[in-house]
């Protein structure tokens, strides 16, 4: 979603929501690796980090937009 607000880089901390998403999409092995990295002190912001701008996006208001790509079936 960073492109929608003109960002060239977006940073998202690892969270329980990300873990659930990874597991639900068949990537439990990635979630386990992230869990280990998080417990080792990685995947978190540096205590003294500073950001130019913070943008919060209310994901509850988003609607999915689906498109089908490919050949149209014969009529």
N, C-alpha and C positions, 0 to 999 in steps of 0.2 A: 504494500500500500504506500510505500514511500514515494513511488513515482507519481501518485495522485496528488501529492502535496509538494512536488518538485524536489524531493530529496535525492541526493546521489548515493547516500548511504543511510541505512536504518540499522539500529541496534536494539535487539530485544533480549532481555535477560531470560535465561532458562527458567521455566516455571512448571508447576504441576499440570497446567493446561497444555503446555507443549508436550510434556511426557504422555499425557492421555492421548493427544493427537498422534504422536509417533506410534504408540501401541495400537491405536485404532486403525492406523493405515499400514499395518504390517511391518513396522520398523521398531519392534521392541528391542532388538539388539542395539539400535542407535540410542534409544532411551536409556538402556542400561549403561552404555558408554558415557552418556551425558550425566547420569546419576553419579557415576564414579568420579568424573571430572569435577562435578559440583561439590562433592564431598571432599575433594582434594583442594578446594579453594578456587577453582577456576569457574568460568561461566557467570561471573558476577562483576558488577562495576567496581572499579578501583575506588577506595574510600575518598580520595581527593579529586575524583574526576569532575570535569565541568563540561557542560553542553551548551552549544550556541542557542538551541531552541528545543523546547519540549512540546510535542504535539500528542494529545490524547485523542484516540479514535474510539467512539462508542460502537463496538462491534454488534451490539444488539439491534442497531438500526439498519445494518447492511442486508441487502437482498441478493441472493445469488442470480447471476446472469449467465444463462447457458446458451451455447451456440453449437449447432451441428455443422461439421465440416466434412465435405466429401461429395460423392456423386448422389444425385437425387434418384430415388428408385423409379423405375418406369411406371407410367400411369396405367 
